[in-house]
Amino acid sequence: MDIRCKSTKRYLFKIEIEEYYKNLKKMGIEVETPLIIEYPCPKCKMIEVYEIYPTHYIHIRSYKRDVDNNK
């Protein structure tokens, strides 16, 4: 599954979630809660938050990363 930035449509990363869920199911583990992934987009400089399901993903929100230059 390819994940793209919501605003720029830029390719962010690829995740083999289908295989992961398939292997868990073989072990008898049923997963109903999604994986929550936060990933920075290098183009728009926003942090993208996604819920990853076995067959699709949903964009939850985007936010700017707070940078504290005093540390």
LINWOLIN-V300722 format. One record per backbone hydrogen bond with DSSP energy under -0.5 kcal/mol. NH is the residue of the N-H (numbers start at 1). CO is the residue of the C=O. Records with the same first field share a line. If there is no record, write none. Layout:
NH->CO / CO
//
This chain:
3->13
5->10
9->5
12->3
13->3
15->1
17->15
20->16
21->17
22->18
23->19
24->20
25->21
26->22
27->23
28->25
29->24
30->28
31->29
32->30
35->52
37->35 / 50
39->48
41->46
42->40
45->41
47->63
48->39 / 46
49->61
50->37
51->58
52->35 / 50
53->51 / 56
58->51
60->49 / 58
61->49
63->47
65->45
67->65
68->66
69->67
71->68
//
